[in-house]
Amino acid sequence: MLAIAQIVVSIILIALILLQERTSGLSGILGGGGEGSFYQTRRGLEKFVFWATIASAVVFALLALADLLL
């Protein structure tokens, strides 16, 4: 039962990660220039996807830990 839950949560987590907006190239990771380099507040659907990604990652970790202990 835990394995099935892990598979479902992992599919949801992958989909949520792919939905998030990506910065362009290595300069976005390192905080380099470009027009997208300023701080921007998440709003609406983007905020929901961000928090749902965190929540599903926590649920996945807890399921993995439960599977390890049980």
Secondary structure in CASP SS format (residue, H / E / C, confidence):
PFRMAT SS
TARGET T0000
AUTHOR 0000-0000-0000
METHOD secondary structure of the structure
MODEL  1
M C 1.00
L H 1.00
A H 1.00
I H 1.00
A H 1.00
Q H 1.00
I H 1.00
V H 1.00
V H 1.00
S H 1.00
I H 1.00
I H 1.00
L H 1.00
I H 1.00
A H 1.00
L H 1.00
I H 1.00
L H 1.00
L H 1.00
Q C 1.00
E C 1.00
R C 1.00
T C 1.00
S C 1.00
G H 1.00
L H 1.00
S H 1.00
G H 1.00
I H 1.00
L C 1.00
G C 1.00
G C 1.00
G C 1.00
G C 1.00
E C 1.00
G C 1.00
S C 1.00
F C 1.00
Y C 1.00
Q C 1.00
T C 1.00
R C 1.00
R C 1.00
G C 1.00
L H 1.00
E H 1.00
K H 1.00
F H 1.00
V H 1.00
F H 1.00
W H 1.00
A H 1.00
T H 1.00
I H 1.00
A H 1.00
S H 1.00
A H 1.00
V H 1.00
V H 1.00
F H 1.00
A H 1.00
L H 1.00
L H 1.00
A H 1.00
L H 1.00
A H 1.00
D H 1.00
L H 1.00
L H 1.00
L C 1.00
END
